[in-house]
Amino acid sequence: MLVLTTCGSPEDASRLGKLLVEQRLAACVNAVNNVTSTYRWQGRLQQDQETLLIIKTTESQFTALEQAIRTH
């Protein structure tokens, strides 16, 4: 299973990726820097540079993985 999320900086992405692999919530995490994200926030159009994480995991680990992402 692949899970996608973004982080606001390469440093945050690196920390989260290491944490997920260390806790065995992910088998592998790929970080793609300099992704331009376009989205609406509080009714306004926003555009930011983020780091995309491609997280390889299993369905059985998804709930714990999601909680770790939300926590960190």
C-alpha positions as YAML, in Angstrom:
chain: A
units: angstrom
residues:
- id: 1
  name: MET
  ca: [0.00, 0.00, 0.00]
- id: 2
  name: LEU
  ca: [1.23, 3.52, -0.79]
- id: 3
  name: VAL
  ca: [0.43, 6.49, 1.42]
- id: 4
  name: LEU
  ca: [1.13, 10.05, 0.28]
- id: 5
  name: THR
  ca: [1.59, 13.05, 2.55]
- id: 6
  name: THR
  ca: [3.49, 16.32, 2.45]
- id: 7
  name: CYS
  ca: [5.74, 18.12, 4.92]
- id: 8
  name: GLY
  ca: [6.57, 21.81, 5.08]
- id: 9
  name: SER
  ca: [10.33, 21.29, 4.90]
- id: 10
  name: PRO
  ca: [12.90, 18.67, 3.89]
- id: 11
  name: GLU
  ca: [14.04, 18.48, 7.52]
- id: 12
  name: ASP
  ca: [10.54, 17.67, 8.77]
- id: 13
  name: ALA
  ca: [10.15, 15.10, 6.00]
- id: 14
  name: SER
  ca: [13.45, 13.45, 6.91]
- id: 15
  name: ARG
  ca: [12.51, 13.24, 10.60]
- id: 16
  name: LEU
  ca: [9.08, 11.79, 9.85]
- id: 17
  name: GLY
  ca: [10.44, 9.29, 7.32]
- id: 18
  name: LYS
  ca: [13.06, 8.02, 9.77]
- id: 19
  name: LEU
  ca: [10.49, 7.75, 12.56]
- id: 20
  name: LEU
  ca: [8.07, 5.74, 10.43]
- id: 21
  name: VAL
  ca: [10.74, 3.27, 9.33]
- id: 22
  name: GLU
  ca: [12.28, 3.01, 12.81]
- id: 23
  name: GLN
  ca: [8.86, 2.23, 14.30]
- id: 24
  name: ARG
  ca: [8.29, -0.34, 11.52]
- id: 25
  name: LEU
  ca: [5.18, 1.48, 10.35]
- id: 26
  name: ALA
  ca: [6.71, 1.77, 6.87]
- id: 27
  name: ALA
  ca: [9.06, -0.45, 4.93]
- id: 28
  name: CYS
  ca: [10.42, 2.52, 2.96]
- id: 29
  name: VAL
  ca: [9.78, 6.25, 2.67]
- id: 30
  name: ASN
  ca: [10.78, 8.28, -0.39]
- id: 31
  name: ALA
  ca: [11.07, 12.06, -0.07]
- id: 32
  name: VAL
  ca: [10.59, 14.27, -3.13]
- id: 33
  name: ASN
  ca: [11.72, 17.84, -2.46]
- id: 34
  name: ASN
  ca: [10.45, 21.04, -4.06]
- id: 35
  name: VAL
  ca: [6.90, 19.93, -4.80]
- id: 36
  name: THR
  ca: [4.61, 22.87, -5.47]
- id: 37
  name: SER
  ca: [1.27, 22.36, -3.73]
- id: 38
  name: THR
  ca: [-1.77, 24.42, -4.73]
- id: 39
  name: TYR
  ca: [-4.76, 24.33, -2.37]
- id: 40
  name: ARG
  ca: [-7.49, 26.35, -0.67]
- id: 41
  name: TRP
  ca: [-7.02, 27.40, 2.96]
- id: 42
  name: GLN
  ca: [-9.58, 29.49, 4.81]
- id: 43
  name: GLY
  ca: [-11.27, 30.42, 1.53]
- id: 44
  name: ARG
  ca: [-8.07, 31.62, -0.16]
- id: 45
  name: LEU
  ca: [-5.96, 30.05, -2.88]
- id: 46
  name: GLN
  ca: [-2.49, 29.12, -1.57]
- id: 47
  name: GLN
  ca: [0.68, 27.84, -3.22]
- id: 48
  name: ASP
  ca: [3.64, 26.51, -1.22]
- id: 49
  name: GLN
  ca: [6.82, 24.51, -1.67]
- id: 50
  name: GLU
  ca: [6.61, 21.22, 0.24]
- id: 51
  name: THR
  ca: [8.31, 17.85, 0.42]
- id: 52
  name: LEU
  ca: [6.21, 14.90, -0.75]
- id: 53
  name: LEU
  ca: [6.57, 11.63, 1.17]
- id: 54
  name: ILE
  ca: [5.77, 8.38, -0.61]
- id: 55
  name: ILE
  ca: [5.30, 5.84, 2.18]
- id: 56
  name: LYS
  ca: [5.30, 2.10, 1.51]
- id: 57
  name: THR
  ca: [3.37, 0.16, 4.14]
- id: 58
  name: THR
  ca: [0.79, -2.58, 4.64]
- id: 59
  name: GLU
  ca: [-2.95, -2.30, 5.19]
- id: 60
  name: SER
  ca: [-2.52, -3.74, 8.67]
- id: 61
  name: GLN
  ca: [-0.17, -0.86, 9.62]
- id: 62
  name: PHE
  ca: [-2.27, 1.94, 8.11]
- id: 63
  name: THR
  ca: [-4.16, 3.01, 11.26]
- id: 64
  name: ALA
  ca: [-0.98, 3.23, 13.33]
- id: 65
  name: LEU
  ca: [0.83, 4.97, 10.46]
- id: 66
  name: GLU
  ca: [-1.94, 7.55, 10.13]
- id: 67
  name: GLN
  ca: [-1.83, 8.26, 13.87]
- id: 68
  name: ALA
  ca: [1.96, 8.69, 13.79]
- id: 69
  name: ILE
  ca: [1.70, 11.15, 10.88]
- id: 70
  name: ARG
  ca: [-1.01, 13.16, 12.65]
- id: 71
  name: THR
  ca: [0.99, 13.18, 15.91]
- id: 72
  name: HIS
  ca: [4.31, 14.21, 14.35]
...
